[in-house]
């Protein structure tokens, strides 16, 4: 019966063997036949509570895969030229994950930006500023421009029905005389997954995290490594405000213009993950703990020192590009199961 119905079987094939009537023996024979034809499978057998736990994981993976299908990622502008290893083949990504990358010129954002008046964003600026721990280098005019850009990007997301977007941050500085850090922070708070620098691999990682776990994430540069203590400092100029205990309004580190967010992130257990390769079929995954928020003057504004539970040598010997994604809490099992179920290779 299995051979006759092979073309109609779900992928992967989940075979439940209760142990009666030679069911386990039959399942092993079927599984071997499927493996020789390149089909993924799993035999569920053992104690009932363990089987139930495993089925729940498989159901969550299936729901996430189905939910990712048809998701739209806007690529606003183009990837930063220094991200030479962070490209994605749109067709391969569509085949593997069912997602669509949509190229959108920055001019589309500018068309909305120029029509948004200062008085339209005044209340929003006041709300963000009033909740800040401090406001340092940035001016009120900088905050108004950043909030106008947020409104413009949100309009584009609505126009294009985007689930996520990545922004060519540095190219827009000269065009808009502001940075995208505040806009990306607020979009993530709104539930629109938003990333920096046109990084195609990182924005997919952030979208997959949100779809699987429901959590927001922090996209950051690995900036400092202490191999002796197995610690790494992750830093970037934006983070969702909801991910912070408090935040300080700063200017952008590299350009010293516009608005950036220095978030004070809760200490405790975290997960770091990155999906890589042009077909998004590789990944890095580790747990660790934030032990402090640092304040180095020569790094991006939001900075966290993380003690990793796996070796930091990955970052110097076998990295999957620059940006990595941090999630609060331990999500290693869920992420590993999901990525393994999609035949992704774990890089260590």
FENDA-V919150 format. One record per residue. N is the residue number from 1. RES is the residue in one small letter. PSI is psi in whole degrees, -180 to 180 (999 if undefined). D_LAST is the distance of its C-alpha to the last C-alpha in Angstrom with 1 decimal. Layout:
n	res	psi	d_last
N	RES	PSI	D_LAST
N	RES	PSI	D_LAST
//
This chain:
n	res	psi	d_last
1	x	-41	41.0
2	x	-45	37.2
3	x	-42	37.9
4	x	-33	40.6
5	x	17	38.6
6	x	-46	35.3
7	x	-20	35.5
8	x	-1	36.0
9	x	147	33.2
10	x	154	30.6
11	x	121	27.0
12	x	165	25.2
13	x	125	28.1
14	x	118	28.2
15	x	118	30.6
16	x	118	32.2
17	x	116	33.9
18	x	-6	36.2
19	x	-10	37.0
20	x	156	40.6
21	x	39	42.5
22	x	28	39.8
23	x	-38	37.4
24	x	-44	34.2
25	x	-44	35.4
26	x	-39	36.2
27	x	-41	32.8
28	x	-39	31.0
29	x	-45	33.3
30	x	-45	32.8
31	x	-41	29.0
32	x	-41	29.1
33	x	-41	31.4
34	x	-43	29.1
35	x	-40	26.0
36	x	-15	28.1
37	x	16	28.9
38	x	19	25.3
39	x	133	25.7
40	x	148	23.2
41	x	169	24.8
42	x	135	24.5
43	x	125	27.3
44	x	120	28.2
45	x	145	30.2
46	x	-150	30.9
47	x	141	32.3
48	x	-45	33.5
49	x	-38	31.8
50	x	-40	28.3
51	x	-43	29.2
52	x	-44	30.4
53	x	-42	27.2
54	x	-40	25.1
55	x	-38	27.6
56	x	-40	27.3
57	x	-45	23.5
58	x	-39	24.3
59	x	-43	27.1
60	x	-41	25.1
61	x	-45	22.6
62	x	-44	25.7
63	x	-40	27.4
64	x	-46	24.4
65	x	-45	24.3
66	x	-37	28.0
67	x	-35	28.1
68	x	-30	25.7
69	x	125	28.0
70	x	-2	30.4
71	x	145	28.7
72	x	122	29.7
73	x	117	27.6
74	x	131	29.9
75	x	95	28.9
76	x	113	31.6
77	x	-140	32.1
78	x	158	29.4
79	x	147	25.9
80	x	139	25.9
81	x	-20	26.3
82	x	-8	23.5
83	x	68	20.9
84	x	-15	20.7
85	x	16	17.3
86	x	22	17.8
87	x	159	20.4
88	x	134	20.9
89	x	113	23.2
90	x	-40	25.6
91	x	-45	26.8
92	x	-38	23.5
93	x	-38	22.4
94	x	-43	25.8
95	x	-41	25.6
96	x	-44	22.2
97	x	-15	22.7
98	x	12	26.4
99	x	158	26.1
100	x	128	28.4
101	x	128	27.8
102	x	116	31.2
103	x	128	32.1
104	x	123	34.6
105	x	150	36.4
106	x	-26	36.6
107	x	-29	40.4
108	x	-39	40.2
109	x	-42	39.1
110	x	-35	41.8
111	x	-38	44.4
112	x	-41	43.8
113	x	-45	43.2
114	x	-18	46.6
115	x	-1	48.5
116	x	120	47.0
117	x	158	49.4
118	x	-40	48.9
119	x	-16	50.9
120	x	-21	48.7
121	x	3	45.7
122	x	-46	47.6
123	x	-40	47.1
124	x	-41	43.4
125	x	-44	43.1
126	x	-39	45.2
127	x	-45	43.1
128	x	-43	39.8
129	x	-38	41.6
130	x	-26	43.4
131	x	-6	40.2
132	x	147	38.5
133	x	-34	38.4
134	x	165	39.6
135	x	116	40.0
136	x	-96	39.6
137	x	-28	39.7
138	x	153	40.2
139	x	165	43.7
140	x	-36	45.2
141	x	-39	45.5
142	x	-43	41.7
143	x	-40	41.1
144	x	-46	43.6
145	x	-42	42.0
146	x	-38	38.5
147	x	-34	40.0
148	x	-40	41.8
149	x	-41	38.6
150	x	-47	37.0
151	x	-43	40.1
152	x	-44	39.9
153	x	-39	36.3
154	x	-38	37.0
155	x	-42	40.0
156	x	-42	37.9
157	x	-40	35.4
158	x	-42	38.4
159	x	-41	40.1
160	x	1	37.1
161	x	51	36.1
162	x	141	32.5
163	x	-23	29.9
164	x	162	27.6
165	x	149	28.0
166	x	141	26.4
167	x	136	28.7
168	x	81	29.4
169	x	-49	30.0
170	x	-31	31.2
171	x	-28	33.6
172	x	-15	35.4
173	x	-47	36.2
174	x	-33	39.1
175	x	-39	40.2
176	x	-9	40.4
177	x	38	40.6
178	x	174	38.0
179	x	166	34.3
180	x	4	32.3
181	x	-47	30.6
182	x	-42	33.3
183	x	-45	33.5
184	x	-38	29.8
185	x	-48	29.9
186	x	-34	33.0
187	x	-42	31.8
188	x	-40	28.7
189	x	-32	31.3
190	x	-10	33.4
191	x	2	30.7
192	x	110	30.1
193	x	124	26.4
194	x	133	26.6
195	x	171	24.2
196	x	160	24.7
197	x	18	25.1
198	x	27	25.1
199	x	106	21.3
200	x	-35	21.2
201	x	-41	17.5
202	x	-38	17.6
203	x	-34	20.9
204	x	-42	19.8
205	x	-46	17.0
206	x	-39	19.7
207	x	-42	22.1
208	x	-41	20.0
209	x	-48	19.4
210	x	-41	23.1
211	x	-39	24.1
212	x	-46	22.0
213	x	-17	22.5
214	x	7	25.5
215	x	148	23.9
216	x	162	24.0
217	x	165	21.1
218	x	115	20.8
219	x	126	19.4
220	x	161	18.8
221	x	131	18.0
222	x	118	15.6
223	x	-37	18.7
224	x	140	18.6
225	x	132	16.2
226	x	96	17.6
227	x	-34	15.4
228	x	-37	18.2
229	x	2	18.1
230	x	49	14.4
231	x	153	15.8
232	x	143	15.5
233	x	124	18.4
234	x	137	18.2
235	x	143	21.4
236	x	167	23.4
237	x	9	27.1
238	x	150	27.1
239	x	146	26.2
240	x	134	28.1
241	x	-31	31.0
242	x	-17	30.5
243	x	-4	27.2
244	x	156	29.0
245	x	-45	31.5
246	x	168	33.5
247	x	155	33.2
248	x	135	34.9
249	x	120	36.0
250	x	-178	35.2
251	x	169	35.3
252	x	134	32.4
253	x	-55	30.7
254	x	-43	30.5
255	x	-16	33.9
256	x	37	35.7
257	x	166	37.2
258	x	-151	37.3
259	x	139	35.6
260	x	165	32.2
261	x	123	31.1
262	x	100	30.1
263	x	139	28.9
264	x	106	29.1
265	x	139	26.2
266	x	139	26.5
267	x	164	24.6
268	x	-170	22.8
269	x	140	19.8
270	x	168	17.5
271	x	137	14.5
272	x	131	12.3
273	x	153	11.3
274	x	125	11.4
275	x	135	12.4
276	x	-178	12.5
277	x	160	14.4
278	x	-24	18.2
279	x	8	18.4
280	x	47	15.9
281	x	17	14.1
282	x	157	10.4
283	x	153	8.7
284	x	144	6.4
285	x	129	8.0
286	x	150	9.0
287	x	168	12.6
288	x	-165	14.7
289	x	134	18.3
290	x	123	20.4
291	x	-19	22.6
292	x	157	24.8
293	x	121	25.8
294	x	172	26.2
295	x	53	28.9
296	x	137	28.2
297	x	-18	30.8
298	x	23	28.7
299	x	167	25.9
300	x	165	26.1
301	x	-49	28.1
302	x	122	25.9
303	x	132	23.6
304	x	138	21.6
305	x	125	20.1
306	x	129	17.2
307	x	118	16.3
308	x	151	12.7
309	x	-7	12.1
310	x	168	8.6
311	x	137	8.4
312	x	-7	9.5
313	x	-24	8.7
314	x	-42	5.8
315	x	-24	9.1
316	x	-19	11.0
317	x	-25	9.2
318	x	47	7.0
319	x	153	8.3
320	x	64	9.7
321	x	-168	13.1
322	x	-74	15.0
323	x	140	15.8
324	x	158	13.7
325	x	130	15.5
326	x	135	16.6
327	x	140	18.5
328	x	136	20.7
329	x	169	20.4
330	x	105	17.8
331	x	20	17.0
332	x	-47	13.8
333	x	-49	15.8
334	x	-45	17.7
335	x	-43	15.0
336	x	-44	12.8
337	x	-44	16.1
338	x	-47	17.3
339	x	-37	14.4
340	x	-37	14.3
341	x	-19	18.0
342	x	25	17.9
343	x	40	15.9
344	x	150	12.9
345	x	128	9.7
346	x	127	6.5
347	x	131	3.8
348	x	999	0.0
//
